[in-house]
């Protein structure tokens, strides 16, 4: 079985002086490591600059972002992607499955652009 190589994307590669320095890197696939839309979301999250983001009006706004290969932000803490019919959030060690809790359905917990 072919095992894809993962790479570390350091926040310092994207921002000189991040407002939020933890985590200091993310482990990503080569394709995600080069993804400029993901870079934009990481920069927004780590600079705490959400000027291009807003609270969604409905869940459709969130899925519109997924369909356009962009990444909404959850609770101003996690970047969320949609892969293989699963919502996943980005942690330092890579993408993790997002548990379905009551908070996930509250639109005020989401930011979309």
WOVENMO-V813503 format. One record per residue. N is the residue number from 1. RES is the residue in three letters. SS is DSSP state (H for helix, E for strand, - for the rest). PHI is phi in whole degrees, -180 to 180 (* if undefined). PSI is psi in whole degrees, 0 to 359 (999 if undefined). Layout:
n->N res->RES ss->SS phi->PHI psi->PSI
n->N res->RES ss->SS phi->PHI psi->PSI
//
This chain:
n->1 res->UNK ss->- phi->* psi->137
n->2 res->UNK ss->- phi->-80 psi->124
n->3 res->UNK ss->- phi->-104 psi->113
n->4 res->UNK ss->- phi->-71 psi->139
n->5 res->UNK ss->- phi->-77 psi->136
n->6 res->UNK ss->E phi->-101 psi->152
n->7 res->UNK ss->E phi->-130 psi->153
n->8 res->UNK ss->E phi->-90 psi->129
n->9 res->UNK ss->E phi->-106 psi->108
n->10 res->UNK ss->E phi->-81 psi->138
n->11 res->UNK ss->H phi->-60 psi->326
n->12 res->UNK ss->H phi->-64 psi->341
n->13 res->UNK ss->H phi->-74 psi->336
n->14 res->UNK ss->H phi->-104 psi->328
n->15 res->UNK ss->- phi->-134 psi->138
n->16 res->UNK ss->- phi->-75 psi->318
n->17 res->UNK ss->- phi->-136 psi->79
n->18 res->UNK ss->- phi->-69 psi->143
n->19 res->UNK ss->- phi->-71 psi->326
n->20 res->UNK ss->- phi->-120 psi->115
n->21 res->UNK ss->- phi->-99 psi->357
n->22 res->UNK ss->- phi->-110 psi->133
n->23 res->UNK ss->- phi->-75 psi->157
n->24 res->UNK ss->- phi->-83 psi->348
n->25 res->UNK ss->E phi->-155 psi->163
n->26 res->UNK ss->E phi->-127 psi->139
n->27 res->UNK ss->E phi->-92 psi->120
n->28 res->UNK ss->E phi->-134 psi->159
n->29 res->UNK ss->E phi->-69 psi->165
n->30 res->UNK ss->H phi->-58 psi->318
n->31 res->UNK ss->H phi->-65 psi->316
n->32 res->UNK ss->H phi->-69 psi->328
n->33 res->UNK ss->H phi->-62 psi->331
n->34 res->UNK ss->- phi->-97 psi->356
n->35 res->UNK ss->- phi->-73 psi->111
n->36 res->UNK ss->H phi->-69 psi->330
n->37 res->UNK ss->H phi->-68 psi->322
n->38 res->UNK ss->H phi->-67 psi->319
n->39 res->UNK ss->H phi->-57 psi->317
n->40 res->UNK ss->H phi->-61 psi->317
n->41 res->UNK ss->H phi->-66 psi->319
n->42 res->UNK ss->H phi->-64 psi->318
n->43 res->UNK ss->H phi->-63 psi->315
n->44 res->UNK ss->H phi->-60 psi->316
n->45 res->UNK ss->H phi->-66 psi->315
n->46 res->UNK ss->H phi->-83 psi->343
n->47 res->UNK ss->H phi->-96 psi->352
n->48 res->UNK ss->- phi->58 psi->34
n->49 res->UNK ss->- phi->-106 psi->96
n->50 res->UNK ss->- phi->-104 psi->29
n->51 res->UNK ss->- phi->-63 psi->334
n->52 res->UNK ss->- phi->-92 psi->359
n->53 res->UNK ss->- phi->-107 psi->156
n->54 res->UNK ss->E phi->-148 psi->163
n->55 res->UNK ss->- phi->-72 psi->132
n->56 res->UNK ss->- phi->-68 psi->151
n->57 res->UNK ss->- phi->-81 psi->330
n->58 res->UNK ss->- phi->-154 psi->172
n->59 res->UNK ss->H phi->-62 psi->336
n->60 res->UNK ss->H phi->-61 psi->326
n->61 res->UNK ss->H phi->-63 psi->322
n->62 res->UNK ss->H phi->-67 psi->314
n->63 res->UNK ss->H phi->-71 psi->334
n->64 res->UNK ss->H phi->-63 psi->320
n->65 res->UNK ss->H phi->-65 psi->316
n->66 res->UNK ss->H phi->-59 psi->316
n->67 res->UNK ss->H phi->-64 psi->331
n->68 res->UNK ss->- phi->-94 psi->12
n->69 res->UNK ss->- phi->62 psi->32
n->70 res->UNK ss->- phi->-110 psi->175
n->71 res->UNK ss->- phi->-126 psi->114
n->72 res->UNK ss->E phi->-73 psi->166
n->73 res->UNK ss->E phi->-117 psi->135
n->74 res->UNK ss->E phi->-110 psi->126
n->75 res->UNK ss->- phi->54 psi->30
n->76 res->UNK ss->- phi->50 psi->32
n->77 res->UNK ss->- phi->-136 psi->328
n->78 res->UNK ss->E phi->-129 psi->141
n->79 res->UNK ss->E phi->-90 psi->134
n->80 res->UNK ss->E phi->-117 psi->135
n->81 res->UNK ss->E phi->-122 psi->168
n->82 res->UNK ss->E phi->-129 psi->106
n->83 res->UNK ss->E phi->-130 psi->129
n->84 res->UNK ss->- phi->58 psi->41
n->85 res->UNK ss->- phi->62 psi->28
n->86 res->UNK ss->E phi->-131 psi->136
n->87 res->UNK ss->E phi->-83 psi->134
n->88 res->UNK ss->E phi->-135 psi->147
n->89 res->UNK ss->E phi->-113 psi->152
n->90 res->UNK ss->E phi->-93 psi->124
n->91 res->UNK ss->E phi->-118 psi->174
n->92 res->UNK ss->- phi->-54 psi->319
n->93 res->UNK ss->- phi->-85 psi->7
n->94 res->UNK ss->E phi->120 psi->195
n->95 res->UNK ss->E phi->-79 psi->135
n->96 res->UNK ss->E phi->-125 psi->147
n->97 res->UNK ss->E phi->-63 psi->137
n->98 res->UNK ss->- phi->-91 psi->120
n->99 res->UNK ss->- phi->-70 psi->142
n->100 res->UNK ss->- phi->-85 psi->97
n->101 res->UNK ss->- phi->-111 psi->171
n->102 res->UNK ss->H phi->-62 psi->327
n->103 res->UNK ss->H phi->-63 psi->332
n->104 res->UNK ss->H phi->-66 psi->337
n->105 res->UNK ss->H phi->-92 psi->359
n->106 res->UNK ss->- phi->-89 psi->117
n->107 res->UNK ss->H phi->-63 psi->331
n->108 res->UNK ss->H phi->-68 psi->348
n->109 res->UNK ss->H phi->-85 psi->353
n->110 res->UNK ss->E phi->-111 psi->151
n->111 res->UNK ss->E phi->-130 psi->130
n->112 res->UNK ss->E phi->-126 psi->160
n->113 res->UNK ss->- phi->-128 psi->999
//
